[in-house]
Amino acid sequence: MYYEVYIDVLFLINFMMDYFLLGIIKKVLRCSATHWRIFLGAVLGAALMCLVFLLQVHPYIKLFLYHMVANTAMLLVGLHIKSIKSFFESFVLLYTGSFLMGGILEIFQPYTRIAGLFVLLAAVSYEVIWKIFEWIKKLYRINEYYCKATLYWNGKKCHVRAVIDTGNHLREPSGGKPVHVIDKSVFLRAFEKEKVKNLQYVCYHSIGKKEDFMPVIRIDRICLHRESDCWLETPYLAIGNEEITLTGKYEMIINPAAL
């Protein structure tokens, strides 16, 4: 018994699967990789897979070369990974995504022999797997409310304790972008001498109080120090009219819509 394998078809199938999987991992881990890097990573992964397939070596050596060498090279090139932690996370996501995508395609296996339907099913698998990972990611974040944050504005920086509050739905009036809130005393202590340009106001409601307005400015960036740093570029920051907490546990409220 033997099989006829067309190396060009094998390459294209693996390239497409690798491209979709790298795209999912990029979204989950918020990697800085561009679509061009993902394309190169998928090409490398597919090429190495074909090369390993053609090698006349022991099957166990092929397994090692494919799973440890080819996939490692693909992840490093495609996702521009810089830390060991990120690499292991991407490795786990790669095999989890491969398992899910393989399962979805197996269900519709009678239809995958048609090229157009195979591409369509692979694209659908991409969306389904991304939604599953996104849902898991949201569940994982439920208890990750508090974190340290660093604010950058006009060459100065300020370190604060922040809380990610799902009750913060503030949006700046001109473009509807998410607005974060900082304690007034903390802001003045760090940026008291800075000149404010293009000042806006946002309407808010608080428990037991009538409608009021807070001044809103746009700063350079915010870095949220969580398991991995999360950067928010040119965010909108509202300066609270009063203490935002009586306990002093946090000094800033992050709008989760920006994450």
Stockholm file with secondary structure:
# STOCKHOLM 1.0

chainA/1-259         MYYEVYIDVLFLINFMMDYFLLGIIKKVLRCSATHWRIFLGAVLGAALMCLVFLLQVHPYIKLFLYHMVANTAMLLVGLHIKSIKSFFESFVLLYTGSFLMGGILEIFQPYTRIAGLFVLLAAVSYEVIWKIFEWIKKLYRINEYYCKATLYWNGKKCHVRAVIDTGNHLREPSGGKPVHVIDKSVFLRAFEKEKVKNLQYVCYHSIGKKEDFMPVIRIDRICLHRESDCWLETPYLAIGNEEITLTGKYEMIINPAAL
#=GR chainA/1-259 SS CCCCCCHHHHHHHHHHHHHHHHHHHHHHHTCCCCHHHHHHHHHHHHHHHHHHHHCCSCHHHHHHIIIIIIHHHHHHHHHCCCSHHHHHHHHHHHHHHHHHHHHHHHHTGGGTTSHHHHHHHHHHHHHHHHHHHHHHHHHHHTTCCEEEEEEEETTEEEEEEEEECTTCCCBCTTTCCBEEEECHHHHHHHHTTCCCCSCEEEEECCTTSCCEEEEEEECSEEEEESSSEEEEESCEEEECSSCSCSSCSCSEEECGGGC
#=GC SS_cons         CCCCCCHHHHHHHHHHHHHHHHHHHHHHHTCCCCHHHHHHHHHHHHHHHHHHHHCCSCHHHHHHIIIIIIHHHHHHHHHCCCSHHHHHHHHHHHHHHHHHHHHHHHHTGGGTTSHHHHHHHHHHHHHHHHHHHHHHHHHHHTTCCEEEEEEEETTEEEEEEEEECTTCCCBCTTTCCBEEEECHHHHHHHHTTCCCCSCEEEEECCTTSCCEEEEEEECSEEEEESSSEEEEESCEEEECSSCSCSSCSCSEEECGGGC
//
